[in-house]
Structure formats: structure tokens, C-alpha cells
Amino acid sequence: MTLTDQVVKNIIKRLIKGQDYRIEVVALINAEFLQFAIDFFKKVIEAKLANKDVTIDWYKQTFLNPKLSSEEIAINSGLNKKTITNMYNSASKEIVIDASNEHYDILYQSISNLIENQPDIDLSLTIKFRGVSVELNINESLIVINTLAVKRAALRGGLWSTAGKRVEKYLMATLCKVFSVPFEHFDQSKIPISMREVYFYLIKNNKYHRCEVKMMGRGNPESTDAIFARESNVFVADKLSDLNKHQANKLKVKWVELRNEDGYKRFATILKELDIPFKNFEGNLDNHLDIILTELLDK
């Protein structure tokens, strides 16, 4: 899974301009999933043709082959590595292989039982590639469909998580640059190593103001609860409910809701309250963001 620099730029521009950023992540999920599906179907054709005269389970032999990576084996069995880790407190290859084979056998048996109990249902999947075609029976078709569903879920979870982690510090640095904050006041290399890894800090007279970003909707009150518990000083979010804002004000957490009209401008108010030098932004925001993001990401 990759989150390209261009996607990061697009997400940050949308956030600061008060637009919904989710379409960027959804488009990336779609692109990666469709590419996976095409590649997977090609492998299914090759495996089915290679084992057409063999009575063994060709899918299991090919797609749960120990020579594949742990992630591939897990996905092909209808699991993902995160689930296996939660189940066994480990995702070593040996455990992944054992868990995947066990789950695949259970899945295959469940499908067989379903077909036996509902004999009127039939399904066949025909895959054609460069003039060659194979037909999968209902058991094989359902296993392939299940694998694709698991892969999309894994991509979805991974890319949303990656988007949040990848964007946060660049978003904060972009806001600082929009308001011409001197670099010394957000130079993350000045932050003690023990504090540097997760959070972004604004700096004033050796005082570190912890900033946290959450690209969430108004339906995530538990996310803000966790942030307030960590005693962040500045909270930047895509959307905030009235309750979120009330909580923040009560706990003296300075907040920015980017989805508000010109919501990013509230960051200037925060800088002023923290006595951090800045300049009010004037000019073409789109052009300015292009320059800033190129400087930050095209290094």
C-alpha cells in the first residue's frame, strides 16, 4: 500500500480549503484494489490451467503455498495479518501458514454446507484473458469473491490509517508556512527525541506546545476524548461537533475546525494566543499551497 506524495498534497489542499478529502483516499483504494483484482484473476487462470487434470485443491496448493509472503497467504485464505496477530498474538510466518490453512478449510467446509443446504443456488465465474478462459464452479467462485472482499477491507483499513499518519505533520507544517511562522518555532529537530516521534510541536521560549491532528467526522466523539486525555495543547480536525468544541474549550485546548468556511484562519488566532510570530495570509491560497507543498514534499 502506498500513499503517494501527490495524494498527500491533494489531501492537505482539500483540508485547508475546507473541502472533503476522503475522495482522494477512496480513489487510491479503488485503484489499488482494481489492480490487485486484475493481477489476482490472472494468477487464478494460470493456477486453474496448470492443475486442470489434478484432483487436489488447486486453489489451496497455489494460493496457500508456503513460498508466498505471509501477507499473501493470509489474504488468499480469507484472513489478514492483523486479524491473525489479534488471534495468536503473533504474525510469524509459521503461525500465518497454520492459521491460514485452518481458516481456509473451515471456509471451504462452510461454503460446501451452504451449497448442500441450498441446492437451487448456482454460480459460476468465467475469467478470460488473452483468449484463454477458465470457469470456476460455485465453491471456487465464492472463495475467490471472499478473497477479493478481504483484500479490499485490508486496503481500506491500511490506507485510511496511513493517510492519517502521513498527512498530520505535513498539514501542521503547511499551516505554519501559510502564516509565515519562522522555522525556529516549528523546527521538529529541536524536539527531544523521546517526544518527537508521534506529535507535532509549536515552540516558544523552549516551551513545547503539543499539536494533534484528527481527520475525522463529527461522529467520532471517542477520538476527541482520547486526545483530550493526552493533554494536547492544539487540536486540528476536519470536523468537530459542538460537544467536541465545548470539551476543548472547557479543557483549554485550542482547536481548529478546517471544514468551517476559512476554518484554517483560526490557526492564526492560536498562534497569537501562544505568542508565536506569524503574518496574516493574503493572496491566492491555491498558488501558495502549491509552492509550500512542493517545498515540503519534493525534496
Number of C-alpha atoms within 10 A of each C-alpha: 13 13 16 12 16 14 18 23 21 17 22 23 21 20 23 27 20 19 16 16 20 15 12 16 20 14 12 20 24 14 12 17 21 14 11 15 18 12 11 17 16 14 14 20 19 16 16 19 15 12 15 12 9 10 7 10 11 19 18 15 12 20 20 22 16 15 10 14 13 22 16 19 26 31 22 27 28 21 23 23 22 14 13 18 14 10 11 12 11 15 21 13 17 12 16 26 22 12 20 24 20 12 16 20 13 12 18 16 13 13 17 14 11 13 15 11 10 10 8 7 10 10 11 13 15 11 14 13 11 5 5 10 13 16 14 18 13 17 19 19 16 18 20 21 14 18 21 21 15 18 23 20 15 19 19 20 12 14 20 17 11 15 20 15 15 16 20 22 19 18 22 21 21 21 20 21 21 23 18 14 20 14 13 12 20 22 14 20 9 14 19 10 9 7 13 13 10 12 16 25 26 26 21 15 8 10 11 18 17 17 23 23 23 19 19 15 14 13 10 14 14 10 13 20 13 11 19 20 9 11 15 21 20 23 21 22 20 23 23 25 14 10 12 20 17 13 15 21 12 9 14 14 18 21 23 23 23 25 20 17 12 12 18 20 19 16 23 22 16 15 18 12 10 14 12 17 14 18 15 11 14 9 7 8 14 13 9 15 20 14 11 18 22 13 11 15 12 9 5
